[in-house]
Amino acid sequence: MDRLIHSWEERVEGNKITEVQRSEHTFEQKSCHIEVGDSINQKFIEISTRQASFNSMSTDEKLAEIANLIENMLKRDGKFVTPDYSKVCCGFITDSVVKDYRKKMQCFRHCSDEAIGERKTYSEEQKNFFVDYGLTIVKAIHSLLQKR
């Protein structure tokens, strides 16, 4: 989390008054436009290696954790389940779309030179799109698996 600490001194010469005020502000990084509900945010906290809430993560960390969460939600007893995406996604998200998204996000989960190089090929705008799109996939999976 970015922390901003702001201090200032105000001195009034005539009255010899010195006032020191210190305040601390915490800011969350919200580069995405899709809201993360409490139950999904709790899942991110559970799978995060540092138990971080989603909005406190960097963009690259968000992408890694979205890929991790998708895998975590879809893997049952060592095998991947296939939700019926058509029930909520109207054909816009399918099993093959989710697989393709997960493959593309693998470079954010790994730290090889090749993976780091691949990450660098994406612009911030593309990464922000991947975050929003990934959250849409996560919300769809979450909704479908809750109905089971």
C-alpha positions as CSV (number, residue, x, y, z in Angstrom):
1,M,0.0,0.0,0.0
2,D,1.2,3.4,-0.8
3,R,1.5,5.6,2.3
4,L,1.6,9.3,2.2
5,I,2.8,11.1,5.3
6,H,2.4,14.8,5.2
7,S,3.9,17.0,7.9
8,W,4.0,20.7,8.2
9,E,4.9,23.4,10.6
10,E,3.1,26.6,11.1
11,R,4.9,29.3,13.0
12,V,3.5,32.6,14.0
13,E,6.4,35.0,15.0
14,G,4.5,37.6,17.0
15,N,2.8,35.1,19.3
16,K,5.6,32.6,19.3
17,I,3.1,29.9,18.5
18,T,4.4,26.7,16.9
19,E,2.0,24.2,15.6
20,V,3.0,20.8,14.2
21,Q,0.5,18.7,12.6
22,R,1.1,15.2,11.2
23,S,-1.4,13.1,9.3
24,E,-1.1,9.7,7.7
25,H,-3.2,8.6,4.7
26,T,-3.5,5.1,3.1
27,F,-4.4,4.8,-0.5
28,E,-5.5,1.8,-2.4
29,Q,-4.6,1.2,-6.0
30,K,-7.7,1.0,-8.0
31,S,-6.7,0.8,-11.7
32,C,-9.6,-1.4,-12.6
33,H,-13.2,-0.5,-13.1
34,I,-14.8,-3.8,-11.9
35,E,-15.8,-3.8,-8.2
36,V,-14.6,-6.8,-6.1
37,G,-17.2,-7.9,-3.7
38,D,-16.4,-9.0,-0.1
39,S,-16.6,-12.7,-0.7
40,I,-14.3,-12.6,-3.8
41,N,-11.9,-10.2,-2.0
42,Q,-11.8,-12.7,0.9
43,K,-10.8,-15.4,-1.6
44,F,-8.0,-13.2,-2.9
45,I,-6.8,-12.7,0.6
46,E,-6.8,-16.4,1.3
47,I,-4.7,-17.3,-1.8
48,S,-2.4,-14.3,-1.7
49,T,1.1,-15.3,-0.4
50,R,1.0,-12.1,1.7
51,Q,-2.7,-12.2,2.5
52,A,-3.3,-9.0,0.6
53,S,-6.7,-7.5,-0.4
54,F,-7.2,-7.2,-4.1
55,N,-7.1,-3.4,-4.2
56,S,-3.7,-3.3,-2.3
57,M,-2.0,-5.3,-5.0
58,S,0.1,-4.0,-7.9
59,T,-1.3,-4.6,-11.4
60,D,1.1,-7.4,-12.1
61,E,0.2,-9.0,-8.8
62,K,-3.5,-8.7,-9.5
63,L,-3.0,-10.5,-12.8
64,A,-1.1,-13.3,-11.1
65,E,-3.7,-13.7,-8.3
66,I,-6.6,-13.6,-10.8
67,A,-5.0,-16.5,-12.6
68,N,-4.4,-18.3,-9.3
69,L,-8.0,-17.7,-8.1
70,I,-9.5,-19.0,-11.4
71,E,-7.5,-22.2,-11.0
72,N,-8.4,-22.4,-7.3
73,M,-12.1,-22.1,-8.0
74,L,-12.1,-24.5,-11.0
75,K,-9.9,-27.3,-9.6
76,R,-11.8,-30.0,-7.7
77,D,-10.0,-33.1,-6.5
78,G,-7.0,-32.4,-8.9
79,K,-9.3,-32.0,-11.9
80,F,-10.8,-28.9,-13.6
81,V,-14.5,-28.6,-13.6
82,T,-16.3,-26.9,-16.5
83,P,-19.1,-24.6,-15.3
84,D,-22.0,-24.0,-17.8
85,Y,-20.9,-20.4,-18.7
86,S,-23.9,-20.0,-20.9
87,K,-26.2,-19.7,-17.9
88,V,-24.8,-16.2,-17.0
89,C,-22.4,-15.2,-19.8
90,C,-24.7,-15.2,-22.9
91,G,-21.9,-16.7,-25.0
92,F,-19.3,-14.0,-24.2
93,I,-17.3,-16.3,-21.8
94,T,-16.8,-19.9,-22.6
95,D,-14.5,-22.6,-21.3
96,S,-12.1,-22.0,-24.2
97,V,-12.0,-18.2,-23.5
98,V,-11.2,-19.0,-19.8
99,K,-8.4,-21.4,-20.9
100,D,-7.0,-18.9,-23.3
101,Y,-7.1,-16.2,-20.6
102,R,-5.3,-18.4,-18.1
103,K,-2.6,-19.3,-20.7
104,K,-2.0,-15.6,-21.4
105,M,-1.7,-14.8,-17.7
106,Q,0.9,-17.5,-16.9
107,C,3.7,-15.0,-17.5
108,F,2.5,-13.1,-14.4
109,R,2.6,-16.2,-12.2
110,H,6.2,-17.1,-13.0
111,C,9.6,-15.4,-12.6
112,S,11.7,-16.8,-15.4
113,D,13.5,-14.4,-17.7
114,E,11.1,-15.4,-20.5
115,A,8.0,-14.7,-18.3
116,I,9.4,-11.3,-17.2
117,G,10.1,-10.5,-20.8
118,E,6.6,-11.4,-21.9
119,R,5.1,-9.2,-19.1
120,K,7.0,-6.3,-20.5
121,T,5.4,-6.6,-23.9
122,Y,2.0,-5.5,-22.4
123,S,1.1,-1.9,-22.0
124,E,-0.5,-0.6,-18.8
125,E,-3.8,-0.2,-20.7
126,Q,-3.6,-3.8,-21.8
127,K,-2.8,-5.0,-18.3
128,N,-5.8,-2.9,-16.9
129,F,-8.0,-4.5,-19.5
130,F,-6.7,-8.0,-18.4
131,V,-7.6,-7.1,-14.8
132,D,-11.1,-6.0,-15.6
133,Y,-11.7,-9.0,-18.0
134,G,-10.2,-11.4,-15.4
135,L,-12.5,-10.1,-12.7
136,T,-15.5,-10.5,-15.0
137,I,-14.4,-14.2,-15.5
138,V,-13.9,-14.6,-11.7
139,K,-17.3,-13.2,-11.0
140,A,-19.0,-15.5,-13.5
141,I,-17.2,-18.6,-12.1
142,H,-18.0,-17.5,-8.6
143,S,-21.7,-17.1,-9.4
144,L,-21.9,-20.4,-11.3
145,L,-20.2,-22.4,-8.6
146,Q,-22.3,-20.9,-5.8
147,K,-25.4,-22.3,-7.6
148,R,-24.0,-25.9,-7.5
